[in-house]
C-alpha cells in the first residue's frame, strides 16, 4: 500500500509479524527501557555543571531542568498520539513522511545517519573508552576500545531484536542503579550544608545578572540531555501492540527520567553549591568524592561507563530501523531494506550504523559533528510536533487512546520551543549550525536521485515481500 505521498509502506512489515516481516517481540517494559535508554547517556553526569555556568542562581538552574522536563513530557504525549496514528516501521520517519512529504522524512533519516545519531554514538563510544582506560589502567588506544565496543553491540543486535533489547534493558537497569546511588550518597554528603542554597538569595549565589538570553543558553545542554525519547518510535514495527505499548512506554520513560534528572541536580547543588558546581567539569565525580572519597569517584566513573554503553546499545537497537524504512520506500540502497531470514532484523542497516559510527570515531570527527546536532534535532522535533497538527486536522477523531492534552495550544508551544531553540543555536553558533544546515541541504539532490531511480525501477519480488 502507499502512504499518499509516494512512499511505499509494506503491510507485511507494518501490521504483521509473519513471513518476511519484522518480528514483534517487544512489550511495554521494553518500550519504557528503550525510552529511558535513549535519553540517559553521559550528559546528566556532566551537564548540571554546564547549566550552572550559563545561569547564576540555583532557582534558575533547577528551573531550566524543570522546563526541559516539561518539554520532554510534552514530547512524550506528542509522540504517544503519533504512535497510535502511525504504528509503523521507522516511527518519526513515518510521521514526517505521511504528514508532509517523503523528502522531509528522507532528510530526517539522512541527517540521522550522517550527523545526529551516528555522531552522537561515536562521541559516546569515545567517552566510554576514556572511562574504561581510567578504570582499568589499560594502555590501549581509545579509538580501538570505542570501535571494539561498537562492533560487539553491532553483532549482538544482528542476533535479533530480543537479543538487542535484553542487553539494552540490562544496561538501563544498571544506569538507573548508578543514578540512584549518586542521589542517595549525595544526600548523605550534604551534612551541614542545609537546603537554603537551593533557593534564590541564599547560599552561594553568583552576582552575574540573569537574562532571558542566558536562560535560553542554559536550555541547550538541558534539552540535549533530555533528548532521545523519540528513538523508541523507530522500533514500533517490532512491538507486539505499538498502539498501546509505545505510548505507555513514552510516558513512563520520560516521567522516570525527569524524576532522576531533578534529583541529580538538587543533590549536585546541595553538595557542591552553585559556584563550585559551575567550576567543575565532572560534577557527579565531585559529589561522590564528597561522599566516599576517591573510591566514590571511581565508583561513579564505573556507573558513567555503564551508562555510555547502555546509550550505545539503545542507538544500535533503534536507529537502523529508520534506514530500513527508507530503503523499503525506495530512497536508499535496496540491501539496507532486507531482513535476515533467521533473526528477522535489518542486519545490513545495523552493520551500516556500526561501521559509520566507527569511522567517525576513528577519524575523530565526532566533536565537530556534535556541534551540528542541536539545531538539526530541534528543527525535526518541531516538524514532528507540527505533524500532529496536520494529522489532527485531517482526522480529529482517529485516536481513542492517549492524546496530547491541551492541543492545539500545547502542541504549538512544543513546536515553538524547539524552533526558537533552533533559531537561537543558529544565531549563537552560525558556523557550526551552518554546517549542519549544509549537510541537510546536501540530502536534497541525493533524495532526487533515489526517487528518480525508484520511479524508473520496475517492481521486483523484493519490493513486494
URGISUL-V619967 format. One record per helix or strand of 3 or more residues. SS is the DSSP state (H for helix, E for strand). FROM is the first residue (numbers start at 1). TO is the last residue. Records with the same first field share a line. If there is no record, write none. Layout:
# URGISUL-V619967
SS = FROM-TO, FROM-TO
This chain:
# URGISUL-V619967
H = 11-14, 28-39, 43-54, 58-85, 92-99, 102-136, 142-158, 161-193, 196-198, 212-226, 229-238, 242-279, 283-292, 294-318, 320-328, 334-337, 347-363, 366-394, 409-428, 430-456, 461-464
